Amino acid sequence: MKNIKRSDFALNLIQFRKQSGLSQDDLAKLTGISSRMIAYYETQSINPPLDKIKIIAEALKVKVSDLVDENKKNNEIMNLDPRILKIAMMIKDLNRTDKESIYNIIKSLHKKQLQEVSK
């Protein structure tokens, strides 16, 4: 069997379909797209036409961009230094004023870093 890398669309489609608790047949009924085509979209490295993506997004109650984006945010979060995640969990327990202070400090440091890089 041919080993094909699934497209970002295919991976997102599977994720949102399963999160919605739908089978491929259920999604086919909601969209009017055959279950065979839904299965094809989930297993192939190509994306369907935009009109089909819009229909699928509507049925799944997500944005078109949610289906076609490469999940950069999820990948970035998964690749974060574990210490950052631990600190984020600590910050969540702080009061609103302290959270705002930390936010402003980090924002200021980030801006400074960007300025230094652009020099």
N, C-alpha and C positions, 0 to 999 in steps of 0.2 A: 504494500500500500504506500502511496506517495505521501511523504511527510510535508505538509503545507503549513507555513506559519500563519496563524489566524490574524486577521486584521484587527486593529484597535476597535473598529466598529463591531466586529464579530464578538470580541470579548465583552464589550460594553453591552451589546444586545443580550448576550447570555446572562450577564450580571443583572440587568434591569428586569429581564423576563422572569428570572428566578426570584428576585426580590418582590416582584408583583404576585408571585405564587401561580404563575401561568405556565402551562405546558406549551410546546410548539403548536399543538392543535388549537389550544385556547387562543393563542395570539393570532393564529391564522383566521379563526372565526371573527375575531375583533377587527382585523385589518382587511379581510377580503383577499389576502395574499395566501396562496396555498401553503400548507404545512411543509410541503416538499421544498418550496422556495425559502421559507423561514429556516429550515434545517440547512439549506445551502448557504444562506447568508451567515449562519453561525459557524460553518466549517471551512469556508473558503477565505482566501486572502484578498478578495475583491469586495468592494462596497456596492450595494444596490444603487439604482438611480435615486436622485434627491427626492423625487415625488414619493417614492416608496419609503425612504427614511423618514419623511414628514409624517406619513400615515402610521408608521411603527411608533414614532415618538409620541404621537397623539394617543395611541392606544395604550402605551406604557405610562402616559402622563409625565413625560420628561421632555426636556428641550432637545432639539436636533443636535445642538452642540454637546449635550451630555452623551449622545450616542457616538459622535464622530471624534470627540477629543481623545487624546491618548492617555488620559488619566494621569497627567503629570503630577497633580496634587497628591494622589495616592502614592505614587512612586516616590515623591519627595519625602512624604511623611514616613514611609517605610525605611528610607535611607538616612533618616535623621540620627544624629549621635544620641544614644540612649540617655545620656546626661541631660540633653535638652528636653526630652520627653518627661524625665523625672522632674525637672524644674517646672515645666508647664503644669504638671499635676500639683506641684506645691503652690504655684501661683493661683490656681483655681480656687484654693481654700482661703485666699486673702480677701480682705474687704475691698470694696469698690475703689476707694481712694488709693490704697496701696497698689492695686492692679493698674490704675491709671498712671501712677508714678513709674512703675516698671515699664509700662508700655511707652511712656515718653522717653525714658532713658534708652531703651532699645531702639526706638525710632531715631533718636538723636545720634546714637552710635552708628547705626546703619547709614544715615545720611552722611556722616563724617567719612565712613569707609568708602562710600560711593564717590565722594569728592576727591579723596586721596587716589582712588583708582583712575579717575578721569584726568588727573594732572599729567 
